[in-house]
């Protein structure tokens, strides 16, 4: 059974511990910031449980740092994470649906940036299957457009930006 809950302050320790137990370092401050931003109306966040076990989370940032999303007031889906033991159970799709439905309150388009190395392969596939397409502005590093001929680090800050029209 999959249960989606609005992110609460009480989830912070549980999320941090779940990632820590998998040797996946995510600073506790990240989740504290998400909670504060949600409380201040800048972000929405949800957590997923599978049979009462924490399984993942997603956030919807209403103040993207990506210039094209800023210019067009496009909310940005950020930080979709489903823990490995809970993948391929539909949790990612359910979390995305929750964020997309909320994004409709702000715009007819939602966007996200996806990483380009192998760890993002499953995410790349799910986004394409859900109707996301490249925004046509190429790739960025730390939200800045990459010009041809530049050498860049292949890490989490190298992204291809995708958008989806919401029905």
N, CA and C of each residue as an Amber inpcrd file, in Angstrom:
protein
   501
   0.8350000  -1.1850000   0.0000000   0.0000000   0.0000000   0.0000000
   0.8800000   1.2490000   0.0000000   0.5840000   2.1700000  -0.8970000
   1.3330000   3.4240000  -1.0060000   0.5180000   4.5370000  -0.3610000
   1.1680000   5.2820000   0.5170000   0.5300000   6.3990000   1.2110000
   1.3800000   7.6440000   0.9750000   0.7610000   8.7120000   0.4630000
   1.4560000   9.9780000   0.2260000   0.9780000  10.9770000   1.2720000
   1.9280000  11.6260000   1.9300000   1.6110000  12.6060000   2.9700000
   2.2990000  13.9290000   2.6630000   1.6450000  15.0120000   3.0580000
   2.3070000  16.3100000   2.9760000   3.4870000  16.2950000   3.9420000
   4.5810000  16.8560000   3.4960000   5.8130000  16.8910000   4.2900000
   5.5970000  17.6890000   5.5690000   6.0090000  17.0960000   6.6960000
   5.8960000  17.7440000   8.0080000   7.2660000  17.7730000   8.6640000
   7.4100000  18.6430000   9.6310000   8.6830000  18.7510000  10.3430000
   9.0860000  17.4090000  10.9610000   8.1040000  16.6450000  11.3810000
   8.3950000  15.3520000  12.0070000   9.0010000  14.3400000  11.0290000
   8.9020000  14.6020000   9.7310000   9.4860000  13.6970000   8.7380000
  10.9990000  13.8760000   8.5910000  11.5340000  15.0120000   9.0110000
  12.9360000  15.3480000   8.7410000  13.8870000  14.2650000   9.2360000
  13.7810000  13.9020000  10.4770000  14.7000000  12.9090000  11.0520000
  14.5410000  11.5500000  10.3740000  13.3070000  11.1760000  10.1030000
  13.0460000   9.8810000   9.4620000  13.6740000   9.8130000   8.0640000
  13.5300000  10.8810000   7.2900000  14.1040000  10.9080000   5.9400000
  15.6250000  10.8670000   6.0130000  16.1850000  11.7070000   6.8610000
  17.6410000  11.7470000   7.0110000  18.1800000  10.3670000   7.3850000
  17.5590000   9.7370000   8.3440000  18.0110000   8.4200000   8.8110000
  17.8910000   7.3640000   7.7140000  16.7980000   7.3960000   6.9600000
  16.6050000   6.4100000   5.8870000  17.7150000   6.5100000   4.8470000
  18.0730000   7.7230000   4.4690000  19.1510000   7.8940000   3.4930000
  20.5000000   7.5190000   4.1010000  20.7140000   7.9270000   5.3280000
  21.9700000   7.6050000   6.0180000  22.1710000   6.0900000   6.1050000
  21.1090000   5.3650000   6.3950000  21.1950000   3.9050000   6.5080000
  21.5580000   3.2300000   5.1910000  21.3470000   3.9390000   4.0850000
  21.7100000   3.4110000   2.7650000  23.0500000   3.9760000   2.2850000
  23.7770000   4.6510000   3.2040000  25.0510000   5.3060000   2.8600000
  24.8870000   6.3210000   1.7330000  23.7770000   7.0170000   1.7660000
  23.4520000   8.0340000   0.7770000  23.4050000   9.3510000   1.5450000
  24.4600000  10.1490000   1.4450000  24.5700000  11.3490000   2.2650000
  23.6800000  12.4560000   1.7330000  22.7110000  12.8270000   2.5310000
  21.8560000  13.9810000   2.2640000  21.8030000  14.7660000   3.5680000
  22.3130000  15.9900000   3.5510000  22.3530000  16.7700000   4.7960000
  20.9560000  16.9800000   5.3960000  20.8680000  16.8340000   6.6930000
  19.6010000  17.0590000   7.3920000  19.0960000  18.4800000   7.1390000
  20.0350000  19.4190000   6.9820000  19.6610000  20.8150000   6.7540000
  18.8490000  20.9860000   5.4680000  19.1130000  20.1470000   4.4740000
  18.3300000  20.1990000   3.2370000  16.8490000  20.0200000   3.5470000
  16.5310000  19.0450000   4.3580000  15.1310000  18.7560000   4.6770000
  14.5390000  19.8220000   5.5980000  15.3560000  20.3560000   6.4960000
  14.9010000  21.4700000   7.3420000  14.5770000  22.6790000   6.4770000
  15.4240000  22.9420000   5.4810000  15.1700000  24.0600000   4.5630000
  13.8890000  23.8360000   3.7700000  13.6740000  22.6080000   3.3080000
  12.4390000  22.3110000   2.5800000  11.2240000  22.6100000   3.4520000
  11.2890000  22.2180000   4.7140000  10.1630000  22.4590000   5.6100000
   9.9250000  23.9590000   5.7920000  10.9920000  24.7260000   6.0200000
  10.8520000  26.1730000   6.1980000  10.3140000  26.8330000   4.9350000
  10.8210000  26.4170000   3.7780000  10.3370000  26.9800000   2.5160000
   8.8660000  26.6330000   2.2970000   8.4750000  25.4300000   2.6680000
   7.0670000  25.0470000   2.5460000   6.2080000  25.9010000   3.4740000
   6.6580000  26.0780000   4.6990000   5.9150000  26.8930000   5.6650000
   5.7790000  28.3390000   5.1810000   6.7870000  28.8150000   4.4330000
   6.7780000  30.1890000   3.9310000   6.1490000  30.3190000   2.5460000
   5.5540000  29.2370000   2.0370000   4.8440000  29.3010000   0.7630000
   5.7260000  29.3000000  -0.4700000   6.9770000  28.8860000  -0.3370000
   7.9060000  28.8830000  -1.4650000   8.0640000  27.5050000  -2.1020000
   7.6040000  26.4870000  -1.4180000   7.7990000  25.1090000  -1.8660000
   6.6840000  24.2410000  -1.2870000   6.3650000  23.1880000  -2.0250000
   5.4890000  22.1260000  -1.5220000   6.3220000  20.8530000  -1.5140000
   6.0460000  19.9660000  -0.5810000   6.7900000  18.7070000  -0.5180000
   5.8790000  17.6030000   0.0060000   6.1550000  16.3920000  -0.4830000
   5.3810000  15.2220000  -0.0760000   6.3230000  14.0600000   0.1850000
   5.9140000  13.1920000   1.0770000   6.6780000  11.9740000   1.3550000
   5.7950000  10.7710000   1.0290000   6.4530000   9.6900000   0.6310000
   5.7500000   8.4560000   0.2780000   6.1270000   7.3540000   1.2490000
   5.1340000   6.5570000   1.5790000   5.3380000   5.3700000   2.4090000
   4.8310000   4.1610000   1.6400000   5.5460000   3.0690000   1.7770000
   5.1240000   1.7990000   1.2010000   4.9850000   0.8100000   2.3480000
   3.7570000   0.3500000   2.5750000   3.4780000  -0.5290000   3.7240000
   4.0420000   0.0520000   5.0250000   3.8200000   1.3370000   5.2160000
   4.1990000   2.0780000   6.4250000   5.6990000   2.3710000   6.5390000
   6.4960000   2.0020000   5.5400000   7.9320000   2.3130000   5.5500000
   8.1970000   3.5160000   4.6590000   9.0380000   4.4550000   5.1390000
   9.4010000   5.5980000   4.3130000  10.0180000   5.0950000   3.0160000
   9.5220000   5.6020000   1.8810000   9.9680000   5.1140000   0.5740000
  10.5460000   6.1970000  -0.3250000  10.1690000   7.4700000  -0.1070000
  10.6850000   8.5230000  -0.9780000   9.9940000   9.8470000  -0.7440000
  10.3860000  10.8270000  -1.5420000   9.7970000  12.1600000  -1.4240000
   9.9840000  12.9320000  -2.7240000   9.3020000  14.0610000  -2.8220000
   9.4070000  14.9680000  -3.9590000   9.1040000  16.3770000  -3.4610000
   9.6580000  17.3850000  -4.1510000   9.3080000  18.7630000  -3.8200000
   8.9300000  19.5180000  -5.0890000   8.1440000  20.5600000  -4.9060000
   7.7640000  21.4760000  -5.9770000   8.2060000  22.8640000  -5.5470000
   9.2430000  23.3670000  -6.2030000   9.8140000  24.6710000  -5.8730000
   9.0970000  25.7400000  -6.6900000   8.5170000  26.7040000  -6.0130000
   7.7920000  27.7760000  -6.6870000   8.7000000  28.9260000  -7.0840000
   9.9630000  28.8760000  -6.6790000  10.9450000  29.9180000  -7.0050000
  12.2060000  29.2720000  -7.5760000  12.0840000  28.7290000  -8.7630000
  13.2170000  28.0840000  -9.4220000  14.3700000  29.0640000  -9.6010000
  15.5710000  28.5260000  -9.6790000  16.7430000  29.3500000  -9.9830000
  17.0850000  29.3040000 -11.4700000  16.3880000  28.4570000 -12.2210000
  16.6470000  28.3240000 -13.6550000  16.0440000  29.5290000 -14.3780000
  16.8680000  30.3070000 -15.1150000  16.3960000  31.5670000 -15.7070000
  15.1200000  31.4570000 -16.5470000  14.9960000  30.4260000 -17.3780000
  13.8030000  30.3110000 -18.2130000  12.5510000  30.0620000 -17.3750000
  12.6840000  29.2990000 -16.2940000  11.5340000  29.0650000 -15.4220000
  11.1910000  30.3340000 -14.6480000  12.1940000  31.0970000 -14.2580000
  11.9410000  32.3720000 -13.5700000  11.1500000  33.2970000 -14.4900000
  11.6540000  33.4470000 -15.7170000  11.0470000  34.3540000 -16.6940000
   9.5850000  33.9950000 -16.9710000   9.2820000  32.7110000 -16.9760000
   7.9400000  32.2490000 -17.3310000   7.1100000  31.7600000 -16.1400000
   7.5880000  32.0250000 -14.9210000   6.8790000  31.6150000 -13.6960000
   6.5030000  30.1310000 -13.7020000   7.4500000  29.3020000 -14.1080000
   7.2140000  27.8650000 -14.1710000   7.6710000  27.2250000 -12.8620000
   6.7740000  26.5400000 -12.1650000   7.2000000  25.8220000 -10.9540000
   8.1110000  24.6570000 -11.3460000   9.0760000  24.3700000 -10.4810000
  10.0760000  23.3440000 -10.7730000   9.9600000  22.1600000  -9.8170000
   9.7550000  20.9900000 -10.3780000   9.8200000  19.7660000  -9.5850000
  11.2850000  19.5200000  -9.2650000  11.5690000  19.2930000  -7.9900000
  12.9470000  19.0680000  -7.5560000  13.0230000  17.8710000  -6.6230000
  14.1370000  17.2170000  -6.7140000  14.5320000  16.2280000  -5.7130000
  13.5450000  15.0670000  -5.5680000  13.1530000  14.4820000  -6.7050000
  12.3850000  13.2370000  -6.6420000  13.3520000  12.1340000  -6.2440000
  13.0830000  11.5070000  -5.1340000  13.9240000  10.4090000  -4.6550000
  13.0460000   9.2710000  -4.1640000  13.2800000   8.0950000  -4.7130000
  12.6440000   6.8740000  -4.2220000  13.7790000   5.9480000  -3.8110000
  13.7400000   5.4910000  -2.5760000  14.8000000   4.6200000  -2.0730000
  14.8530000   3.3210000  -2.8790000  16.0580000   2.8190000  -3.1480000
  16.2080000   1.6190000  -3.9980000  15.3020000   0.4410000  -3.6490000
  15.0900000   0.1050000  -2.3750000  14.2260000  -1.0560000  -2.1050000
  12.7660000  -0.8690000  -2.5380000  12.3740000   0.3820000  -2.8310000
  10.9780000   0.6710000  -3.1420000  10.7600000   1.0800000  -4.5960000
  11.7690000   0.9580000  -5.4160000  11.6410000   1.3360000  -6.8220000
  10.8480000   0.2820000  -7.5900000  10.3260000   0.7210000  -8.7370000
   9.5250000  -0.1450000  -9.6210000   8.2250000  -0.6110000  -8.9670000
   7.6820000   0.2380000  -8.1110000   6.3970000  -0.0470000  -7.4640000
   5.3770000   1.0590000  -7.7620000   5.7470000   2.0110000  -8.6430000
   4.8450000   3.1000000  -9.0000000   4.9320000   4.3150000  -8.1030000
   5.8220000   4.3020000  -7.1330000   5.9120000   5.4020000  -6.1640000
   6.3640000   6.6930000  -6.8320000   7.3660000   6.6110000  -7.7010000
   7.8440000   7.8080000  -8.3980000   6.7440000   8.4550000  -9.2190000
   5.9710000   7.6510000  -9.9260000   4.8670000   8.1850000 -10.7210000
   3.8050000   8.8420000  -9.8500000   3.5030000   8.2400000  -8.7240000
   2.4940000   8.8140000  -7.8270000   2.9840000  10.1400000  -7.2510000
   4.2580000  10.1970000  -6.8640000   4.8160000  11.4540000  -6.3550000
   4.8150000  12.5280000  -7.4420000   5.2000000  12.1580000  -8.6590000
   5.1840000  13.1230000  -9.7620000   3.7690000  13.6310000 -10.0240000
   2.8020000  12.7410000 -10.0010000   1.4110000  13.1450000 -10.2120000
   0.9610000  14.1420000  -9.1470000   1.3560000  13.9020000  -7.9100000
   1.0030000  14.8150000  -6.8140000   1.5930000  16.2090000  -7.0790000
   2.8740000  16.2540000  -7.4400000   3.5320000  17.5370000  -7.6990000
   2.9510000  18.2250000  -8.9340000   2.6880000  17.4560000  -9.9870000
   2.1170000  18.0370000 -11.2040000   0.7330000  18.6150000 -10.9380000
  -0.0800000  17.9090000 -10.1750000  -1.4160000  18.4170000  -9.8570000
  -1.3440000  19.7230000  -9.0780000  -0.4050000  19.8310000  -8.1540000
  -0.2450000  21.0770000  -7.3980000   0.2910000  22.1810000  -8.2950000
   1.1820000  21.8390000  -9.2180000   1.7630000  22.8340000 -10.1300000
   0.6850000  23.5250000 -10.9620000  -0.4190000  22.8150000 -11.2370000
  -1.5240000  23.4030000 -12.0100000  -2.0920000  24.6440000 -11.3370000
  -1.9230000  24.7640000 -10.0270000  -2.4020000  25.9470000  -9.3110000
  -1.5970000  27.1910000  -9.6780000  -0.4370000  27.0030000 -10.2990000
   0.4820000  28.1140000 -10.5460000   0.7490000  28.3790000 -12.0220000
   0.6450000  27.3630000 -12.8680000   0.9780000  27.5210000 -14.2780000
   0.4070000  26.3340000 -15.0430000   0.3200000  26.4820000 -16.3660000
  -0.1140000  25.3750000 -17.2200000   1.0670000  24.5100000 -17.6420000
   2.2530000  24.8920000 -17.1850000   3.4830000  24.1600000 -17.5000000
   4.2400000  23.9160000 -16.2030000   4.8480000  22.7490000 -16.0890000
   5.7430000  22.4370000 -14.9780000   7.0780000  22.0320000 -15.5890000
   8.1480000  22.2500000 -14.8500000   9.4600000  21.8910000 -15.3730000
  10.3170000  21.2030000 -14.3420000  11.4410000  20.6880000 -14.8370000
  12.4280000  20.0660000 -13.9550000  13.7550000  19.9760000 -14.6890000
  14.8110000  19.8370000 -13.9090000  16.1340000  19.5920000 -14.4670000
  16.5370000  18.1780000 -14.1240000  17.0690000  17.4620000 -15.1020000
  17.4730000  16.0790000 -14.8530000  18.9700000  15.9380000 -15.1100000
  19.6190000  15.1990000 -14.2250000  21.0440000  14.9450000 -14.3710000
  21.3290000  14.0810000 -15.5870000  22.6000000  14.0770000 -16.0040000
  22.9540000  13.4390000 -17.2670000  23.7910000  12.1810000 -17.1350000
  24.1320000  11.7670000 -15.9300000  24.9310000  10.5420000 -15.8230000
  24.0430000   9.3620000 -15.4290000  24.6420000   8.1910000 -15.3950000
  23.8890000   6.9340000 -15.2920000  22.9560000   6.8570000 -14.0840000
  23.3100000   7.4800000 -12.9910000  22.4440000   7.4310000 -11.8070000
  21.0730000   8.0560000 -12.0710000  20.9790000   8.8840000 -13.1020000
  19.7180000   9.5370000 -13.4520000  18.9600000   8.8070000 -14.5590000
  19.4630000   7.6620000 -14.9960000  18.8370000   6.9370000 -16.1000000
  17.3710000   6.6140000 -15.8730000  17.0350000   6.1010000 -14.6990000
  15.6340000   5.7590000 -14.4070000  14.7650000   7.0130000 -14.4070000
  15.2810000   8.1020000 -13.8510000  14.5260000   9.3580000 -13.8320000
  14.3110000   9.8720000 -15.2550000  15.3600000   9.8290000 -16.0840000
  15.2240000  10.2790000 -17.4710000  14.0940000   9.5270000 -18.1710000
  14.0500000   8.2180000 -17.9680000  13.0180000   7.3950000 -18.6130000
  11.6150000   7.7410000 -18.1180000  11.4610000   7.8800000 -16.8120000
  10.1280000   8.1500000 -16.2650000   9.6180000   9.5140000 -16.7390000
  10.5140000  10.5050000 -16.8220000  10.0830000  11.8340000 -17.2600000
   9.6150000  11.8050000 -18.7150000  10.3530000  11.1240000 -19.5730000
   9.9590000  11.0400000 -20.9800000   8.6240000  10.3060000 -21.1020000
   8.4640000   9.2140000 -20.3840000   7.2050000   8.4550000 -20.4280000
   6.0270000   9.2920000 -19.9460000   6.2840000  10.2420000 -19.0490000
   5.2080000  11.0810000 -18.5110000   4.9520000  12.3160000 -19.3640000
   5.6570000  12.4610000 -20.4860000   5.3750000  13.5630000 -21.3990000
   6.2720000  14.7790000 -21.2780000   7.3360000  14.6870000 -20.5160000
   8.2790000  15.8000000 -20.4250000   9.1370000  15.8340000 -21.6810000
   9.4260000  17.0500000 -22.1610000  10.2890000  17.2200000 -23.3280000
  11.3490000  18.2780000 -23.0160000  12.5000000  18.2120000 -23.6910000
  13.5240000  19.2430000 -23.4640000  12.9700000  20.6290000 -23.7800000
  13.3970000  21.6170000 -23.0130000  12.8880000  22.9750000 -23.2190000
  13.5650000  23.6890000 -24.3850000  14.5780000  23.0670000 -24.9850000
  15.2240000  23.6380000 -26.1620000  16.3630000  24.5900000 -25.8690000
  16.7330000  24.7350000 -24.6100000  17.8030000  25.6620000 -24.2370000
  19.1180000  24.9650000 -23.9250000  19.2380000  23.6990000 -24.2680000
  20.4890000  22.9850000 -24.0260000  20.6620000  22.6060000 -22.5680000
  21.9150000  22.3800000 -22.1900000  22.2120000  21.9690000 -20.8200000
  22.7980000  23.1330000 -20.0300000  22.7060000  23.0020000 -18.7140000
  23.2710000  24.0210000 -17.8330000  24.1510000  23.3530000 -16.7940000
  25.0360000  24.1590000 -16.2370000  25.7920000  23.7350000 -15.0610000
  25.5380000  24.7770000 -13.9880000  24.9970000  24.3430000 -12.8610000
  24.6310000  25.2540000 -11.7730000  23.7650000  26.4030000 -12.3050000
  22.7940000  26.0490000 -13.1300000  21.7990000  26.9580000 -13.6990000
  22.3410000  27.8980000 -14.7750000  23.5900000  27.7430000 -15.1850000
  24.1750000  28.6030000 -16.2200000  24.3460000  27.8010000 -17.5080000
  23.9540000  28.4060000 -18.6460000  24.0460000  27.7480000 -19.9420000
  25.4910000  27.3960000 -20.2680000  25.6790000  26.2020000 -20.8170000
  27.0020000  25.7380000 -21.2190000  27.2000000  26.0740000 -22.6920000
  28.2760000  26.7610000 -22.9800000  28.6190000  27.1280000 -24.3530000
  29.4480000  26.0200000 -24.9900000  29.3150000  25.8190000 -26.3040000
  30.1290000  24.8100000 -26.9830000  31.6230000  25.0480000 -26.7460000
  32.3460000  23.9520000 -26.5370000  33.7880000  24.0310000 -26.3170000
  34.2000000  24.1240000 -24.8650000  33.2450000  24.3670000 -23.9680000
  33.5700000  24.4520000 -22.5400000  33.7640000  23.0610000 -21.9490000
  34.6860000  22.9560000 -21.0240000  34.8580000  21.7300000 -20.2510000
  34.0990000  21.8900000 -18.9460000  33.3230000  20.8720000 -18.5890000
  32.5130000  20.9460000 -17.3770000  32.6040000  19.6460000 -16.5980000
  32.2900000  19.7340000 -15.3250000  32.2650000  18.5720000 -14.4400000
  30.9370000  17.8370000 -14.6270000  31.0090000  16.5280000 -14.7650000
  29.7940000  15.7230000 -14.8480000  29.4010000  15.3300000 -13.4250000
  28.4490000  16.0910000 -12.8710000  27.9570000  15.8300000 -11.5220000
  26.4910000  16.2350000 -11.4520000  25.9500000  16.3330000 -10.2600000
  24.5230000  16.6190000 -10.0910000  24.1050000  17.9990000 -10.5910000
  25.0460000  18.9140000 -10.7760000  24.7110000  20.2660000 -11.2140000
  24.6350000  20.4110000 -12.7290000  24.9840000  19.3670000 -13.4700000
  24.8680000  19.3720000 -14.9270000  23.4920000  18.8190000 -15.2840000
  22.6470000  19.6660000 -15.8810000  21.2470000  19.2840000 -16.1000000
  20.7580000  19.6020000 -17.5010000  19.8310000  18.7810000 -17.9510000
  19.0020000  19.0600000 -19.1140000  17.6320000  19.4310000 -18.5570000
  17.0780000  20.5190000 -19.0600000  15.8150000  21.0270000 -18.5230000
  14.6510000  20.5550000 -19.3740000  13.6300000  20.0490000 -18.7060000
  12.4520000  19.4910000 -19.3490000  11.2020000  20.2150000 -18.8640000
  10.2070000  20.2840000 -19.7430000   8.9170000  20.8640000 -19.3540000
   7.7880000  19.9380000 -19.7970000   6.6490000  20.1380000 -19.1650000
   5.4560000  19.3620000 -19.5040000   4.2470000  20.2840000 -19.4410000
   3.4200000  20.2300000 -20.4840000   2.1550000  20.9530000 -20.4520000
   1.1800000  20.1480000 -19.6080000   0.5320000  20.8460000 -18.6940000
  -0.3970000  20.1890000 -17.7760000  -1.8160000  20.2730000 -18.3210000
  -2.5480000  19.1720000 -18.2350000  -3.9070000  19.1100000 -18.7810000
  -4.9470000  19.7100000 -17.8950000
